[in-house]
Amino acid sequence: MTIRHIKLGQSHFYSSNTVAYLLTAIVLLAGILWTYNLGSYSLWGDEMLSILHARSLTSVSSILSMQFFNAHPPLYFILLRAWLFLGGESESWTRLLSVLFALLTIPFVYKLGRLLFSSSTGVIASLLYSIMPLMLIYNREVRMYSLLVMLSCLSLLFLLRCLEEDRTADWILFSLFTFMTLITHYHGFLILLAQGIFFLLRLARVHNRSRFIFKFMLASFVAILLFIPFIPALREALGTTGEMWRSGAKSILVSRGYLIFSLTLGQTIMPWNPIALIGGLGIAALFVNGIWNNRSNHNFLLLLVSYGFVVFVVGPAISHDMPRYYLFMIPLICIGIAIGITSMKSRIMSLVFTTMLLFSWVVSGINYYTGHDFHVMATVDPWREVAKFLQEHIGDDPTSKIIVNSSPSLTNYYLPRYGLQNRLLTDTASFGTVDICKADTLWLVVGNPVNTISGKQLRQDIMNQCGFTVVDTNRFLRDPKYMKKKKFFNKEFAEFRVEIFKLHR
């Protein structure tokens, strides 16, 4: 048996014209979902770091080093810099780049489904990807995640083509796209590890496999060799952002359970919501049915084993367990659900379970668009509204100053847009300065749950050392479920996303 005789897919059920029409309709649907109110939410901290990083890329040395404590490789930020040059830095425009990468991913998800199973599986998988709740969040962010998913799909596609055809051009493209994943996100190394495990497992029963192993090792080596100039930035990131390189949750059960939950049901519906149970049952039934009825498809089973091992065992053990770092698993999840829908013997049961799945996803999407029951990170801080509030209340009063103990989005984006950059005090460590202790009125802005405790201490220090008293408090975005989230996730949450304290002497 040679590797050329390994057939990856089954028969194709749709004509090429039908597939083209269906994919066009899916792309249009996704375009509507992913661009609807694209600029409605304020830029959150990580999105602002992306913009700051892109702004800073002015030389080769800046490309090869970590910028603004943003511990990620430069490819996305290079592309973002060109994008900002073309259209500016509005919320909608900056996020549109991620949407474009996500739209380009849809046909690649289809190709994966077709190569592994059939055209019908590919079409349904691409449709599921276009309405996936978690992708609804991260395909609209000024971050690299949609680009990483696109590149990971391309890397896997060419690896599968190498298995089937063993053409030099495919090996070169596999190496190229693998390298591009490495310089998009450091978890690209996890993707390469998953693909390596799959490749070795798949060749276990193939005769004369040594030369194919050599080709895979060579292609991987070339990708890693091209990454060498970026190693100093990786070392810098490892040395300065320790929190990002270990698991966040203390309980493995909660950590892995929430990871599975997020990758299937999303983060805009909480695990204790009964609707999540309905959707979870639908997904589990379809996925298990699809795997069982297609257990002879060794390629897909080995892919699930390889990627699942890396995503749920290796990744969280050496890095963080945040679901957004493992979005490259979602195309395989969509394919698994798709084959469950198409291979279930009872059409009625297939319809029932699919309806259960779609019902939970629709509720999750509604929650996202309305800002209700938002996900664990709750990155919807209303910085635009905060800046507008400050502008309206400070006015032309030259004695009012602003102290921000929260996000770079407010200090670097929204305060300058509302003409308040000259009111901002950046020195909050030295209370003997003229700027702080001789101001008549201070506006202390505290946001993001991790800054709640430090914000309280800062407020108390200002009052003790400068003689201020709190005369008014304004709060934005109350989360009535914050105590339940703190208990469930064992992390810090605040009752209000942002608090503004007006202090006067």
C-alpha positions as CSV (number, residue, x, y, z in Angstrom):
1,M,0.0,0.0,0.0
2,T,1.3,3.5,-0.9
3,I,0.2,6.8,0.4
4,R,-1.2,7.7,-3.0
5,H,-3.9,5.1,-2.5
6,I,-5.3,6.6,0.7
7,K,-8.7,8.0,-0.2
8,L,-9.9,10.7,2.1
9,G,-13.4,11.4,1.1
10,Q,-16.6,9.7,-0.1
11,S,-18.7,10.5,-3.1
12,H,-19.8,14.0,-3.8
13,F,-23.6,14.5,-3.7
14,Y,-23.8,18.1,-5.0
15,S,-23.0,19.4,-8.5
16,S,-20.3,22.1,-8.7
17,N,-22.9,24.7,-9.5
18,T,-25.1,23.8,-6.6
19,V,-22.1,23.9,-4.2
20,A,-21.2,27.4,-5.6
21,Y,-24.7,28.7,-5.0
22,L,-24.9,27.2,-1.5
23,L,-21.5,28.5,-0.5
24,T,-22.3,32.0,-1.8
25,A,-25.5,32.0,0.2
26,I,-23.6,30.9,3.3
27,V,-21.0,33.6,2.8
28,L,-23.7,36.2,2.5
29,L,-25.5,34.9,5.6
30,A,-22.2,35.0,7.5
31,G,-21.4,38.4,6.2
32,I,-24.7,39.7,7.5
33,L,-24.3,38.1,10.9
34,W,-20.6,39.1,11.4
35,T,-21.0,42.7,10.2
36,Y,-24.3,43.6,11.9
37,N,-23.7,46.4,14.3
38,L,-20.0,45.8,13.9
39,G,-19.1,49.0,15.7
40,S,-21.7,48.9,18.4
41,Y,-19.4,47.7,21.2
42,S,-16.4,49.7,22.3
43,L,-13.0,48.5,21.6
44,W,-11.8,46.4,24.6
45,G,-8.3,46.2,26.0
46,D,-6.9,43.5,23.7
47,E,-8.3,45.1,20.6
48,M,-6.6,48.4,21.6
49,L,-3.4,46.5,22.1
50,S,-3.7,45.2,18.5
51,I,-4.1,48.8,17.2
52,L,-1.1,50.0,19.3
53,H,1.0,47.1,18.1
54,A,0.1,47.8,14.5
55,R,0.9,51.5,14.9
56,S,4.3,50.6,16.4
57,L,5.5,48.5,13.4
58,T,7.7,51.0,11.8
59,S,10.9,48.9,11.3
60,V,12.3,45.4,11.0
61,S,13.4,45.5,14.7
62,S,9.9,46.4,15.8
63,I,8.4,43.5,13.8
64,L,10.8,41.1,15.4
65,S,10.2,42.2,19.0
66,M,7.2,42.2,21.4
67,Q,5.2,45.5,21.3
68,F,3.1,47.0,24.0
69,F,3.1,43.9,26.1
70,N,1.1,42.2,23.4
71,A,2.6,38.7,23.5
72,H,1.8,37.5,20.0
73,P,3.7,37.2,16.7
74,P,3.5,39.9,14.1
75,L,1.7,38.7,11.0
76,Y,-1.8,39.8,11.9
77,F,-0.5,43.2,13.1
78,I,1.4,43.8,9.9
79,L,-1.8,43.2,7.9
80,L,-3.7,45.3,10.4
81,R,-1.3,48.2,9.9
82,A,-1.9,48.2,6.2
83,W,-5.6,47.9,6.9
84,L,-5.6,51.0,9.2
85,F,-3.6,52.9,6.6
86,L,-6.4,52.2,4.0
87,G,-9.4,53.0,6.1
88,G,-8.5,54.5,9.5
89,E,-9.2,53.3,13.0
90,S,-13.0,53.3,13.5
91,E,-14.4,50.4,15.4
92,S,-16.2,49.0,12.4
93,W,-13.3,49.3,10.0
94,T,-10.7,47.8,12.3
95,R,-13.0,44.8,13.0
96,L,-13.9,44.3,9.3
97,L,-10.4,42.8,8.6
98,S,-11.1,39.9,11.0
99,V,-14.5,39.4,9.3
100,L,-12.9,39.2,5.9
101,F,-10.5,36.4,7.1
102,A,-13.5,34.6,8.6
103,L,-15.4,34.8,5.3
104,L,-12.5,33.4,3.5
105,T,-12.4,30.5,5.9
106,I,-15.9,29.3,4.9
107,P,-14.9,27.7,1.6
108,F,-11.9,26.1,3.3
109,V,-14.2,24.5,5.9
110,Y,-16.2,23.2,3.1
111,K,-13.2,21.7,1.4
112,L,-12.1,20.0,4.6
113,G,-15.6,18.5,4.9
114,R,-15.6,17.4,1.3
115,L,-12.1,15.9,1.4
116,L,-12.9,13.9,4.6
117,F,-16.5,12.9,3.8
118,S,-18.6,14.5,1.0
119,S,-19.9,17.7,-0.5
120,S,-23.0,17.6,1.6
121,T,-20.9,17.3,4.8
122,G,-18.7,20.2,3.6
123,V,-21.7,22.5,2.9
124,I,-23.4,21.7,6.2
125,A,-20.1,22.1,8.1
126,S,-19.5,25.5,6.5
127,L,-23.0,26.6,7.4
128,L,-22.5,25.5,11.0
129,Y,-19.2,27.5,11.1
130,S,-21.0,30.6,9.8
131,I,-23.5,30.6,12.7
132,M,-21.2,29.2,15.4
133,P,-21.7,31.3,18.6
134,L,-18.0,31.4,19.6
135,M,-17.0,32.4,16.1
136,L,-19.6,35.2,16.2
137,I,-17.5,36.8,19.0
138,Y,-14.0,36.3,17.8
139,N,-14.6,36.7,14.0
140,R,-15.6,40.3,14.9
141,E,-12.6,41.2,17.1
142,V,-9.5,43.2,16.3
143,R,-7.4,40.2,17.1
144,M,-5.7,37.4,15.1
145,Y,-8.0,34.6,15.9
146,S,-10.0,34.5,12.6
147,L,-6.7,34.7,10.7
148,L,-5.3,31.8,12.7
149,V,-8.4,29.6,12.0
150,M,-8.1,30.3,8.3
151,L,-4.4,29.5,8.1
152,S,-4.9,26.4,10.2
153,C,-7.5,25.2,7.8
154,L,-5.2,25.8,4.9
155,S,-2.3,24.0,6.6
156,L,-4.5,21.0,7.3
157,L,-6.0,20.9,3.8
158,F,-2.5,20.8,2.2
159,L,-1.4,18.1,4.7
160,L,-4.4,16.0,3.7
161,R,-3.6,16.6,0.0
162,C,0.0,15.5,0.7
163,L,-1.4,12.3,2.1
164,E,-3.5,11.7,-1.0
165,E,-1.3,13.0,-3.8
166,D,2.2,13.4,-2.4
167,R,3.0,16.3,-4.7
168,T,5.9,18.6,-4.0
169,A,3.8,21.7,-4.5
170,D,1.5,20.6,-1.7
171,W,4.3,19.9,0.7
172,I,5.7,23.4,0.0
173,L,2.3,25.0,0.6
174,F,1.8,23.0,3.8
175,S,5.2,24.3,5.0
176,L,4.3,27.8,4.1
177,F,0.9,27.9,5.8
178,T,2.3,26.2,8.8
179,F,4.9,28.9,9.1
180,M,2.2,31.5,8.7
181,T,0.3,30.0,11.7
182,L,3.5,30.2,13.8
183,I,3.9,33.9,13.1
184,T,0.2,34.5,13.7
185,H,-0.2,32.9,17.2
186,Y,2.3,30.9,19.3
187,H,-0.4,28.2,19.5
188,G,0.5,27.5,15.9
189,F,3.1,25.2,17.5
190,L,0.2,23.3,19.0
191,I,-1.5,23.0,15.6
192,L,1.8,21.6,14.2
193,L,2.0,19.2,17.1
194,A,-1.6,18.0,16.4
195,Q,-0.9,17.6,12.7
196,G,2.3,15.7,13.5
197,I,0.5,13.2,15.8
198,F,-2.2,12.7,13.2
199,F,0.4,12.2,10.4
200,L,2.3,9.6,12.3
201,L,-0.8,7.7,13.4
202,R,-2.1,7.8,9.9
203,L,1.1,6.3,8.5
204,A,1.2,3.5,11.1
205,R,0.0,0.9,8.6
206,V,1.6,2.3,5.4
207,H,4.5,0.5,3.8
208,N,7.6,2.4,2.7
209,R,6.5,5.3,5.0
210,S,10.0,6.5,5.8
211,R,10.2,8.9,2.8
212,F,6.8,10.4,3.7
213,I,7.9,10.9,7.3
214,F,11.0,12.6,6.0
215,K,9.0,14.9,3.8
216,F,6.7,15.9,6.8
217,M,9.8,16.4,9.0
218,L,11.5,18.5,6.3
219,A,8.4,20.6,5.7
220,S,7.9,21.2,9.4
221,F,11.6,21.9,9.9
222,V,11.5,24.6,7.1
223,A,8.5,26.2,8.8
224,I,10.3,26.3,12.2
225,L,13.5,27.5,10.5
226,L,11.7,30.4,9.0
227,F,10.4,31.2,12.5
228,I,13.9,31.6,14.0
229,P,14.1,35.4,13.6
230,F,11.0,35.6,15.8
231,I,12.4,33.5,18.7
232,P,13.7,36.6,20.7
233,A,10.1,38.0,20.7
234,L,8.8,34.6,21.9
235,R,11.4,34.5,24.7
236,E,10.5,38.1,25.7
237,A,6.8,37.1,25.8
238,L,7.5,34.1,27.9
239,G,9.5,36.2,30.3
240,T,7.0,39.0,30.8
241,T,3.6,37.5,30.6
242,G,3.7,34.5,32.9
243,E,-0.1,34.7,33.5
244,M,-0.7,33.9,29.9
245,W,1.3,30.7,29.9
246,R,-0.4,28.6,32.5
247,S,-3.9,27.4,33.1
248,G,-6.3,29.9,34.6
249,A,-8.7,27.7,36.4
250,K,-7.7,25.8,39.5
251,S,-10.1,22.9,38.8
252,I,-9.3,20.7,35.8
253,L,-12.9,19.6,35.6
254,V,-14.1,23.1,35.3
255,S,-11.3,24.2,33.0
256,R,-11.8,21.4,30.4
257,G,-15.6,21.3,30.9
258,Y,-15.9,25.0,30.1
259,L,-13.5,24.6,27.2
260,I,-15.7,22.0,25.6
261,F,-18.8,24.0,26.5
262,S,-17.4,27.2,24.8
263,L,-16.2,25.4,21.7
264,T,-19.7,24.0,21.1
265,L,-22.3,26.3,22.7
266,G,-20.4,29.5,22.9
267,Q,-19.6,32.0,25.7
268,T,-22.8,34.1,25.5
269,I,-24.9,31.6,27.2
270,M,-23.9,30.4,30.7
271,P,-23.6,26.7,31.6
272,W,-26.4,26.9,34.2
273,N,-28.9,28.1,31.7
274,P,-31.4,25.3,30.9
275,I,-31.2,26.3,27.2
276,A,-27.5,25.3,27.3
277,L,-28.6,21.8,28.4
278,I,-31.0,21.5,25.4
279,G,-28.3,22.6,23.0
280,G,-25.7,20.4,24.7
281,L,-27.9,17.3,24.3
282,G,-28.5,18.1,20.7
283,I,-24.8,18.5,19.9
284,A,-23.8,15.4,21.9
285,A,-26.3,13.2,20.1
286,L,-25.4,14.5,16.6
287,F,-21.6,14.3,17.3
288,V,-21.6,10.8,18.8
289,N,-24.0,9.5,16.1
290,G,-21.8,10.9,13.4
291,I,-18.6,9.4,14.9
292,W,-20.2,6.0,15.4
293,N,-21.8,5.8,12.0
294,N,-18.5,6.9,10.3
295,R,-16.1,5.0,12.5
296,S,-14.5,3.5,9.5
297,N,-13.2,6.9,8.4
298,H,-9.8,6.6,10.1
299,N,-8.7,10.0,8.9
300,F,-11.3,12.0,10.7
301,L,-11.2,9.8,13.8
302,L,-7.4,10.3,14.0
303,L,-7.8,14.0,13.5
304,L,-10.2,14.2,16.4
305,V,-7.9,12.2,18.6
306,S,-4.8,14.2,17.7
307,Y,-6.4,17.6,17.9
308,G,-8.4,16.7,21.0
309,F,-5.3,15.5,22.8
310,V,-3.5,18.8,22.0
311,V,-6.5,21.0,22.8
312,F,-7.7,19.4,26.0
313,V,-4.5,17.9,27.4
314,V,-1.3,19.4,26.1
315,G,-2.4,23.0,25.5
316,P,-4.0,23.8,28.8
317,A,-1.1,22.1,30.6
318,I,1.5,24.3,29.2
319,S,-0.5,27.4,28.3
320,H,-3.7,29.1,29.2
321,D,-7.1,27.4,28.9
322,M,-9.0,30.3,27.4
323,P,-11.2,29.0,24.6
324,R,-10.2,31.6,22.1
325,Y,-6.7,30.1,22.0
326,Y,-8.2,26.8,20.6
327,L,-10.6,28.1,17.9
328,F,-8.6,26.0,15.4
329,M,-10.6,23.0,16.7
330,I,-13.9,24.4,15.6
331,P,-13.9,23.4,11.9
332,L,-13.4,19.8,13.0
333,I,-16.3,20.1,15.5
334,C,-18.5,21.5,12.7
335,I,-17.6,18.6,10.5
336,G,-18.4,16.2,13.3
337,I,-21.8,17.7,13.8
338,A,-22.4,17.8,10.1
339,I,-21.8,14.1,9.6
340,G,-24.1,13.5,12.6
341,I,-26.9,15.4,10.8
342,T,-26.4,13.6,7.5
343,S,-25.8,10.1,8.7
344,M,-28.5,9.7,11.4
345,K,-30.8,7.0,10.2
346,S,-34.0,8.6,11.6
347,R,-34.6,11.8,9.7
348,I,-37.1,12.9,12.4
349,M,-34.5,12.4,15.2
350,S,-31.9,14.3,13.1
351,L,-34.3,17.2,12.7
352,V,-35.1,17.2,16.5
353,F,-31.5,17.2,17.6
354,T,-30.6,19.8,15.0
355,T,-33.5,22.0,16.1
356,M,-32.2,21.7,19.7
357,L,-28.8,22.8,18.6
358,L,-30.0,25.7,16.6
359,F,-32.3,26.9,19.3
360,S,-29.5,27.2,21.8
361,W,-27.3,28.9,19.2
362,V,-30.0,31.4,18.4
363,V,-30.4,32.3,22.0
364,S,-26.6,32.6,22.4
365,G,-26.5,34.9,19.4
366,I,-29.3,37.0,20.7
367,N,-27.5,37.3,24.0
368,Y,-24.4,38.5,22.2
369,Y,-26.1,41.2,20.2
370,T,-28.1,42.5,23.2
371,G,-25.2,42.2,25.7
372,H,-27.1,40.0,28.1
373,D,-25.7,37.0,30.0
374,F,-22.4,37.7,28.4
375,H,-19.4,35.4,28.5
376,V,-17.0,34.9,31.3
377,M,-14.5,37.5,30.2
378,A,-17.3,40.0,29.5
379,T,-15.2,42.2,27.2
380,V,-17.9,44.7,26.5
381,D,-16.7,47.5,28.7
382,P,-18.6,50.7,27.5
383,W,-15.6,52.9,27.0
384,R,-17.3,55.0,24.4
385,E,-20.2,55.7,26.8
386,V,-17.7,56.4,29.6
387,A,-15.8,59.0,27.5
388,K,-19.0,60.7,26.4
389,F,-20.2,60.8,30.1
390,L,-16.9,62.4,31.2
391,Q,-17.1,65.0,28.4
392,E,-20.6,66.0,29.3
393,H,-19.8,66.3,33.0
394,I,-16.4,67.8,32.9
395,G,-17.1,70.3,30.1
396,D,-14.6,73.2,30.1
397,D,-13.7,73.0,33.8
398,P,-9.9,73.3,33.9
399,T,-9.7,72.0,37.5
400,S,-11.1,68.6,36.7
401,K,-8.7,65.8,36.1
402,I,-9.2,62.1,35.1
403,I,-7.4,59.1,36.6
404,V,-7.9,55.8,34.8
405,N,-7.3,52.4,36.5
406,S,-8.5,50.2,33.8
407,S,-8.1,49.8,30.0
408,P,-5.8,51.3,27.4
409,S,-8.9,51.6,25.2
410,L,-10.1,54.6,27.2
411,T,-6.8,56.3,27.6
412,N,-5.5,55.7,24.1
413,Y,-8.6,55.8,22.0
414,Y,-11.8,57.2,23.5
415,L,-10.5,60.1,25.7
416,P,-8.5,61.6,22.8
417,R,-11.6,61.2,20.5
418,Y,-13.7,63.2,23.0
419,G,-11.0,65.8,23.5
420,L,-10.1,64.8,27.0
421,Q,-6.5,63.6,26.6
422,N,-5.2,66.7,28.3
423,R,-7.3,66.0,31.4
424,L,-5.8,62.5,31.9
425,L,-3.3,62.0,34.8
426,T,-1.0,59.1,34.1
427,D,1.0,59.3,37.3
428,T,-1.1,57.5,39.9
429,A,1.9,56.3,42.0
430,S,3.1,59.6,43.3
431,F,0.3,61.4,45.2
432,G,2.6,64.4,46.1
433,T,2.5,65.7,42.5
434,V,0.9,69.0,41.8
435,D,-1.4,67.4,39.2
436,I,-3.1,65.1,41.6
437,C,-3.2,66.7,45.0
438,K,-3.8,70.3,43.7
439,A,-6.7,69.4,41.5
440,D,-10.2,70.5,42.7
441,T,-12.0,67.5,41.2
442,L,-10.9,64.1,40.2
443,W,-12.8,61.5,38.2
444,L,-11.5,58.0,39.0
445,V,-12.5,55.4,36.4
446,V,-12.3,51.8,37.4
447,G,-13.1,49.0,35.0
448,N,-12.6,45.3,34.3
449,P,-13.0,42.9,37.3
450,V,-9.3,42.4,37.8
451,N,-8.9,46.1,38.5
452,T,-11.8,46.3,41.1
453,I,-9.6,45.6,44.2
454,S,-6.7,47.8,43.0
455,G,-9.2,50.6,42.2
456,K,-10.7,50.6,45.7
457,Q,-7.2,50.8,47.1
458,L,-6.3,53.7,44.7
459,R,-9.4,55.6,45.7
460,Q,-8.6,55.2,49.4
461,D,-5.0,56.4,48.9
462,I,-6.2,59.5,47.0
463,M,-8.6,60.3,49.8
464,N,-6.1,59.8,52.5
465,Q,-3.1,61.5,51.0
466,C,-4.8,64.3,49.1
467,G,-7.9,65.0,51.2
468,F,-10.5,64.1,48.6
469,T,-13.9,62.7,49.4
470,V,-16.3,60.8,47.1
471,V,-19.2,63.1,46.1
472,D,-20.8,60.9,43.4
473,T,-20.6,57.4,41.9
474,N,-21.7,56.4,38.4
475,R,-21.9,52.8,37.3
476,F,-22.1,51.1,33.9
477,L,-23.3,47.6,32.9
478,R,-24.5,45.8,36.0
479,D,-24.0,42.0,36.0
480,P,-26.6,40.4,38.3
481,K,-24.9,37.0,37.9
482,Y,-21.4,38.1,38.9
483,M,-21.4,36.2,42.2
484,K,-22.5,33.0,40.5
485,K,-19.7,33.5,37.9
486,K,-17.1,34.0,40.7
487,K,-18.1,30.8,42.4
488,F,-18.4,28.7,39.3
489,F,-15.2,29.9,37.5
490,N,-13.2,30.7,40.6
491,K,-12.2,34.0,39.2
492,E,-12.7,37.7,40.1
493,F,-15.8,39.3,38.8
494,A,-17.3,42.7,39.6
495,E,-21.0,43.7,40.0
496,F,-20.5,46.6,37.5
497,R,-18.3,46.6,34.5
498,V,-17.2,50.2,35.0
499,E,-17.4,52.6,37.9
500,I,-16.7,56.3,37.9
501,F,-16.0,58.0,41.2
502,K,-16.2,61.8,41.4
503,L,-13.8,63.0,44.2
504,H,-13.7,66.6,45.4
505,R,-11.6,68.5,47.9
